[in-house]
Amino acid sequence: MTHKNPKPDDRSDNVEKLRDMVQNTIGNIEAAEETMVFAEGKEQAAIKAKNERRKESIASMRNEIEDEAAARKNGYSGNK
């Protein structure tokens, strides 16, 4: 059995990937809010709860974007 070397840590496009993820998550929130009009009771509560979790994820992703942008500015490319 042969072992392959792990891929090097390539963070060069993390900021762009994270921004795309934020935009996709915002789109998911908007779509869920549109479908919530047709939901009732537990289903509506579940949608609201999921959107709250999505908003928390967005906040985390935005913090990570700041960290990655700072690392990039300080010369970290992630390529080894």
ZILIN-V29609 format. One record per residue. RES is the residue in three letters. PHI is phi in whole degrees, 0 to 359 (NA if undefined). NEAR is the number of other ideal C-beta (glycine too) atoms within 8 Angstrom. D_FIRST is the distance of its C-alpha to the first C-alpha in whole Angstrom. Layout:
<<RES	PHI	NEAR	D_FIRST> <RES	PHI	NEAR	D_FIRST>>
This chain:
<<MET	NA	2	0> <THR	259	3	4> <HIS	253	4	7> <LYS	271	4	10> <ASN	290	4	13> <PRO	294	4	15> <LYS	293	5	18> <PRO	294	7	22> <ASP	289	6	24> <ASP	252	8	27> <ARG	260	11	30> <SER	299	8	32> <ASP	242	7	33> <ASN	299	10	33> <VAL	300	10	37> <GLU	294	7	37> <LYS	297	8	34> <LEU	295	12	36> <ARG	298	9	39> <ASP	298	8	38> <MET	297	9	37> <VAL	298	12	40> <GLN	297	8	42> <ASN	297	8	40> <THR	292	12	41> <ILE	298	9	44> <GLY	299	8	44> <ASN	295	9	43> <ILE	297	11	46> <GLU	298	8	48> <ALA	296	8	47> <ALA	295	12	47> <GLU	295	10	51> <GLU	294	7	52> <THR	284	9	51> <MET	296	10	52> <VAL	301	6	55> <PHE	264	4	55> <ALA	263	9	53> <GLU	221	4	55> <GLY	53	6	55> <LYS	298	5	51> <GLU	297	8	50> <GLN	295	10	51> <ALA	296	8	51> <ALA	295	8	47> <ILE	296	13	47> <LYS	299	9	49> <ALA	296	8	46> <LYS	294	9	43> <ASN	294	11	45> <GLU	296	8	46> <ARG	296	8	42> <ARG	298	12	42> <LYS	296	9	44> <GLU	296	8	43> <SER	297	9	40> <ILE	299	11	42> <ALA	300	8	43> <SER	295	8	40> <MET	296	12	38> <ARG	295	9	41> <ASN	296	8	41> <GLU	293	10	37> <ILE	300	12	39> <GLU	299	8	41> <ASP	297	8	39> <GLU	293	12	37> <ALA	295	9	40> <ALA	295	8	41> <ALA	297	9	37> <ARG	296	12	38> <LYS	297	6	41> <ASN	276	6	40> <GLY	95	5	38> <TYR	278	7	35> <SER	258	7	33> <GLY	85	10	29> <ASN	276	6	28> <LYS	247	4	26>>
